[in-house]
Amino acid sequence: MNYSTHPQKGVLNRPSIHPVILNWNSVQGLYLKGKRNIRQRTPSDRSENLIAALGKIRNYFPALTGLSMLMYR
């Protein structure tokens, strides 16, 4: 390792903040909301978003596994 006192040494040449543009009503958005509800243990709407995601794409594997985990519990 070499130490340098130059302030620009080691500065990344890439953006450190990326824009997050996510449609929360898309399949991925509904799945992420469902997973968040599972982690937060909200009793009323645990499976609603996962079922809505499966309503858009019937074989969306992450939503299927999340819903099967809820049914198993």
N, C-alpha and C positions, 0 to 999 in steps of 0.2 A: 504494500500500500504506500502511496506517495501522498504526502500532505502538501496542499497548496493554499496560499493565502489569497489567491485571485478570486474575487467575488463571483465571477461567471463560470468558474470551474465546477463542473458537476451539475450545471443547470440542465434540466431536461429540455429537449427540443420538440416537445409534443404538448398538446393541451392537457392541462391537469383537471379541467372541468368539462364534461361532455353534456350536451343538451339532451334531456330526457323527454322525448316526445312519444307518449304511449297512449293509445286509445283504450280507455278503461272499459269500453263496451265491446272490444274485440275478444277473440277467444283467449288470447294470452292475458289480456287485462282481467277478464273474468276469472281465469284460473288463478292469477296472482292475488286477487281479492279473496277468493275462496281459501287459498293457503294462508293468507294473513288472518282470516277469521278462525281457521283451525288453530293457528299458533296462539291467538289471543283468547281462545276458548269462549267465544261468544256463542251462546247456546241457540239463539233463534235462527241465525242465517249461516250456519256452517256449510251446509250443502247447497244452498240456493245458487250461489255463483258457480259452483262446479257443475251443477245440473244445467245452468244457463249456457256454460261453455260447451257442454256436450250437446246442447240443443243446436248450436251452430255447426260444430263438427262432431259427428257421432262417435268417431273413433279417436278422439284426441287423448292420447295415452297418458299424459300427466294428470289430466282431470279424471280419467278412469281410475288411476291408481290412488289418487287422493280420495275419491268417493268410495272406493272399495276399502280403504283404510278406515274411513268413518263408519261404514257398515259393519266392518269387523269388530270395531270397538263397541 
